Amino acid sequence: MSVVVPTGPALAGSLRFIRYGFMPNRLRYCGPDDNRTLFQYATENAVDGGVRPLLRQFSGATPYLQLIARANGIADPFDERVVEAYWIGNSLLEAVEVRQLYESLAERFSGQLRGRAREWVLSKAPAGALPHHSFHVLDVYRVVGDRGDSLETMDNCRISWGRVTAVEGPELLVQRAPVELVDGKLQLGAPVELRVARQVEARGFADEASIGDWVSIHWGWVCEPLRDDQRAMLERYTRHHLALANQTI
């Protein structure tokens, strides 16, 4: 049997997916029990035919990627454009029809949800939800997740962005806006200084990050540097889904 080794957009997409999935996988929240292999792929910027079976075990994210790819006529759910759409955000999200998202959510979560919780989740599709990670964290995971809906969990689980203010060995100091609960509603607060990890065993995915750069953060881990337009997209979709979550919080 031949082994397919991803190249081009497929290679870049697989590597980007690992950068975002690495830390929750390391914490044993999702994905396969092979964190060292995932880390090696990403730090060496090379993958082989064994990477796709590992990525498909991220059962929370993969169905969203499949939905985005299908709605945009893209054969590979791990295409770089699709992976970027889910974790960061791009125009591919806008091509996903309300009906497609609704049916996907119903298929995936109806067995786990009953009554008002099911109505809340499914109602988000016609209310404007998009298959972005922030939607999953703020409106789905807080209902079906096994670690509760605490503010700290949601703030750590969402993909956030921070501006580097100092590089200190395996860590960065960043200015990052936290999610806060004010008068019963979720919102982004004023940026505060936060210490985040950028390396494990002297290796990481953003070794080139320097003071003034934007970086993305997931569970206290620096996923990658962000261009200004990527940071703007991430903020745009995060704010959109915060507002949506506030409708049923």
Secondary structure, DSSP 8 states (H G I E B T S, - for coil): -------HHHHHHHHHHHHHHHHHHHTTSSS-S-HHHHHHHHHHT---TTHHHHHTT-TTTHHHHHHHHHHTT-S-TT-HHHHHHHHT--GGGGGS-HHHHHHHHHHHHTTT--HHHHHHHHHHHHHT--S-HHHIIIIIIHHH-TT---HHHHHHHS-EEEEEEEEETTEEEEEE--EEEETTEEEE---EEEEEE--BTTB-S-TT--TT-EEEEETTEEEEEE-HHHHHHHHHHHHHHHHHHTT--
